[in-house]
Amino acid sequence: FSGDSVVAQANGGLGPLTFSLDTSGNSVYSPDCDGSLTTVTATSTALQTKNILVSTLLPGAVPTNTLLANGQLYVTEAGLHGPDCLTNNCVAQMTGLPPALKQEIPVAPSLINLAGYGSAERMYAISQGNSTGGALTWGQCATPSSVAVTGEADAIETTTNTISARLPLGVCPVYGFMTPDGQRTFIMNRGSGTVSVINSQLNAIDAAHAAITVGAGPVFADYYRNGQKLVTANYDGNSISIIDTSLDIY
């Protein structure tokens, strides 16, 4: 990227939404609006349309996010319909190149995102509904003040691809982040104005600091490892919050 110029460009799926990289940084995985998954080798010599790999998901799936963990690719599937996965509640587990669908992991309704780290033993599927009966329509959290249903984080064990815990979250969770050591996961609850803290090692909501109150509408966060600081972007409050993660205080 010296010179800040585009060195190669090729056609992929229709309407790419986001992307994730494998640990080597050589492969790019991008979910598309047409219900496909595009895989690209991230080199200028191979980045040609003829070398773009496309994987198909089940009919009706709307992939929105991807996460790589322990050599497996996980894809959130909003809008999937089937005998085991009703609307908005499945994570696709894929392997190979191009990635092939191996199984569907049912999670709580209104699935929105994934939180995890490449070498962690588990990851968390973030849903805006919960498995005890609460569900939201797609886009309902655009006005979080009108939502009363709380969300849920479902722990997926990456060795068995099974659910090991279902943890309560705040209203309208939208984004999650696991620390690089895999010890804790922070989830932004836009509707509650809080950050849920998960003890990832114990696979439970943190006993001392279950939720940290921040500015209104946290929607994104980044972690500064050297200073043990978590910075949240609070969309509805036009603010940022800085959390000392060594103490979990704002």
N, C-alpha and C positions, 0 to 999 in steps of 0.2 A: 504493500500500500504506500510505498514511497512515491510521492508525487500526487497522491489522492486522485487517481484516475481509475476508471473502470477498465479492467484488463480482459474481461470476457463476459458474455451474456448469452443466455440460451432460453428457449421457451420451456415452461414446465406446465403444471396443472392450472386450472382456471381459478383465479382469485386466491393466491397464496396468502395465508393469514399471519403466520409466524414461522419460526424455525427452531430447531435445536441441533447441536453438533455432537458427534461422538467424542470420546475422550482423546482421540488422536487429532481431532480437528479436521479430518479428511472427508468425512461424510456429513451432508446437510440433509435434514428431514423436515419437510414442510407440509402441513395439512392444507388442503385446498377447499374452496367453497363448493366445488363440484362433487365432494364426497370422496376424493382420492387423496393419496399421500405421495408426494414427490420426493425422490431421493437423488441427490446430486453429489458427485465427487468434486470436492472443493479445490480443483487445480485448473489453471487457465488452459492447459493442453487438453484436458478431458471435458471441459465445460462446453459441450456442444449438444444441440438438441437431440441428436441421435443417441447420445450417451445418457440422457435423462431417463431414470427409471420411475415407473408409476405403479403404485400398489392400489388395489381396489378394496374397499371395505364393504360391509354388508349393506344391502339396499336400505335407503332411508337414513344412513348414518351421516352426521354432520361433524366431521373432525374439527376441533378448535384449538387443541394444544397437544404438545408432545413432550415426553420426558424420557431420557435414556438412563437406565439404572441396571447395573450388573450385567451389561451386555445385551439387555433386552430393551425394546422400544415400547413405550406405553402411549396410547392415544386416547384423549377424551372424546367421547362420542355423544354429542347432543342431538336429540331428535331420532334416536334409534328405536325401531319398533321390532318386537320379536317375542317369542314365548317366554324368554327369561329376562329380557332387557326392555322394559317399557320406556316411555319417553324420557330422555335425558338422564339415563342412569347406568351407563356401561363404560368400562375402560377396556380398550382392545390391547391385548398383549401380542407383540409381533417380533419375529426373529428372521434372520437371513438377509440376503441382498439380491434383489430388492426385498424389503420386509414383507413377510407373509403372515397373515392372520393365524394365530395359534389358538386363541381362546378369548372369550368375552368374560369380563369380571363384573358382575352386577354390584352396583354401589347405590348410595342413597339418591333419591330423585333430584332433578335440577342440577346435575353435574356441571361444574363451571371451570375447574382447573386442577392441576396436579402440583404437589410440592414434594421435593426429594433431592437427593444428591447422588451422584454417579456411583459411589461405592457404598452407599448406605444399605443396611439390611432390609429396610422398609421404606415405603413412600406413602403419601397421603392423598387420597382423592377428595377434593373439596366440593361439597354440594351445598346449594342454597336451600334445599329442602332437607328433610330428615327421614330416617327409616321407620319412624313410629307413625307416619301418616301425613306429615306436612310436606307439601309440594308447591312449587311456584310455576307460573307460566313464564315462558322465555321472555326476558326483557323486563320482568316485573320489578327487578331491583334498580331499574333506572330512576325510580322514585322510591327510595328506600324508606322514607317516612311513612309510607302506606303499607309496609310489610310488617307482619307480626310473627311469621314463621321463623324459627331459628334454623341454622345450618348444621352441617355435620361433616366431620373428617373421618374417612374410612381408611384404616391402615391396611396397605397391601404388602404382604411379605414377598419380597422379590425372589426368594428361593422356591416358594410353593405357589405363588400367585393366588393366594387365598386371603380373605379378610380376617385380621386378627383382633381388631378393636373398632368400635364405632364411638367416636368422641364428639361431644356437643360443642358447637361453635356459637357465635353471636348471630345477629341478623345480617343477611346479605353478605356472606363472605365472598371475596372476589379474587384474592391472591394469597399465595403462601410461599414461604422461604425456609429451607432447612440450612442450618449452619454447616460449614465445610467439615466440621468434626462429627457431624451426624447426631449430635447430642440433643439439639432442640429444633423445633419447627415453630415459626411465627406465622400466623394467619390473620390477614386484614379483614375485619368485619365492618364493611362500609355503613350498614344500617345502625350498628351499635356504637360506632365511634371508638372501637376497641381493637386491640391486638390479642388474639388467643395465643397462649404459650403452651406448647406440647413438649413434654419430656420424651423425646424420641427413643431414648434408651429403655425407659420404663413403659413406653407406649401408652402414656396416660396424660391427661391434662395436668400441668405443673401444679403441685400441691400448694406452693407458696405464692405463686403469681399466675392464677388461672387466666386473667385477662387484664391488660394494661390499657387504661383510658388515654386516648390521644386526641388530636383534633377531629373535627367532624368529617366523616366520610373517607377514612383511609382506603386507598385503592392500590397502592404499590409501595414497595420497600426495597432498600438495598442495604447490604451489610458490609461494614468496614472492619475486617478481621483484626488488624493490628490494634485498633483502638477499642474493639469490642463495642461498637456502636451500630445500632439499627436506625436508619432514617426512613420515616414514612412520609408519603405524599398524601395529604388530606384534601381530596378533591372538593368536598362540600364546605370545608372550612377555609379554603384558600390559604393553607398553611402547611408547614412541615413539622414533624416531631422527631426529636432525637432521643433514643432510648439507650441507656447504659445497660447492655445485656449481661454484664457481670453481676448486676444487681437487679435487673429487670425493673428499673424505675424510669419514669419519664421526667 
